[in-house]
């Protein structure tokens, strides 16, 4: 990417995404809904997330931060104890340590239950994550704890198609 990266990205996101995921909350967080879009570009992928219904806390500093990752699994299913157990771990085709997994993404910052985020990553192309899952965690990723950043409970998931 170079100095004209912003204009190049804006041109690219004016087309249909190369992949997307419809995100839904777990049984405990049924109000979470949203979309994640993947735009393949030269050298990587632009990821855009638009999420509604995230948990909030009362008070002036009540906005929350949520872990956000692409996971290796191909299903947002699981068990009664872990509704999204089948998402498996973070997408990590190069076997890197956390936070260098290909699926490690910046956190989502809640704004009155809404989050919007856009990032460019060289860690994967959109076509590589089709059929995998995108997961929102209850806590922010600490970007150091192995193997997954101590992000806690998976509260929402979507299959990338």
N, C-alpha and C positions, 0 to 999 in steps of 0.2 A: 504494500500500500504506500502511496505517496501523498503529497500535499493535496491533490485533487480527490482524495479518498472520500470525503464527505459528499461531494457532488456525485461521485460514482455510485456510492451506496444509495443515495436518494433516487437516482435513476433506476437502479436495480430493484428497489422495493416498490416501484410503480407497476410491477408485473405480478403475475400469480406466483406464490411461493413454490419452491421446489418440494417442500414437505411441510406438513403442519400436524399439530396435535390438538384435540379438543380435551381440555382439562376439566376434570370433575373431582369434587371433594369426596373424602371418605364418609362413611356413615356418621362419624362424629362431627364432620365439617361439611354438611350437605349443601351449604350456601356457596361454596367455592365453585366458580365456573370461569372458564376463559379459553384462550387460544394461544398457542405458541407457533410462530412461523419461522421457517428455515429457508433462507435465500442463498443458494450456492453462488459463489463469486470466484474470481481468479484468486487462488491462494487460500481459500477458506469459506466460511459461512457467516452470514449475518443472522443472528437469532433475535427475534422480537417476541416478547411475552406481554400479554394483556390479560390480567387476572382480576376478577371481582369476588367479593364476599369473603375476603381474608379476615381472620380474627383481629380484633383490636382490643386495646386496654383503655380504660378511662383515664382522663387527665391530660395535662399539657404535653407530656412526653409519652403518650400512649401508643404511638405508631410502632409497629413491630417489624422485624427483619426476618426473612425466611430463606432457608437453604434452597438451592435450585440446581438440579443436575439432570443430565441425560444418564439413564440407567441402561444396563445391558439386556435386561429382560424384555420379553415381547408381549407382556400382558399386565394389566392393572388388576390382577386377581390375587388371592392369597388365602389366608385362614381367618377364623373368627378373631384370633389374637392379633394378627398382622394382615390387614385387609389388602395390602399391596406387596406381600412377600415375594410374589413372582416377578417383581421388577428386577430382582437380583441386585448386584452392586453397581457402582458407577461404571459407565462405559469407559473401558481402559484397554484398548487393543495393543498398546505398546508396553503394558505392564509397568507403568510408572507409579511412583509413590504419590499419595495425596499431598498436595493439591494439583498435581500435574497430570491427573487423569484427563483424557480427552473430554469426558463428560462433566468436568468441574466447571461451573459457570458462576458469574457474579451473583450475589444474593438479590432477592426481590425486596425492595423497601416498600412497606405498606403505607398507604395514604388514605386514611378513612376507609380501610378495607379494600382499596384498589391498588394495584401495582402495574407499572408499565416499565419495561426495560428493553434496551437494544444493545447488543454487543457483537463485535466481529471477533471470530476465533479462527485461528489457523490449525486448531487441533483436530478438526474433522470437516468433511464435506457433507452437505445435506443428504446425498444419496447413501452415505455410510450409516446414517442413523435411522433410515426408514425401517419400520418394524420394531424399533426399540421404544423405550418409554421415557417420558420426561416427568420428573417428580418434584413436588414442592414439600419441603420439610418444615416442621413446626418451629425449629430454632435456626438461627444463622449458622452457617458453616464457619468453623474457627480457622480453617485453612492450615491446620497442623496436625490434629489428632488423626491417627491411623485407625482404620483404613478409610474413614469417610467423613472426617471433620466434625464429629460429635453433633451433627445437625438434628438428631432426634427423630421423632415420629414422622412418618410419611403421611401428610394430610391431604394431598391431592395428586392425581396422576392422569396422564393421557398417553395413548399409543400414537407414535409418530407414523403418519402415512403419507 
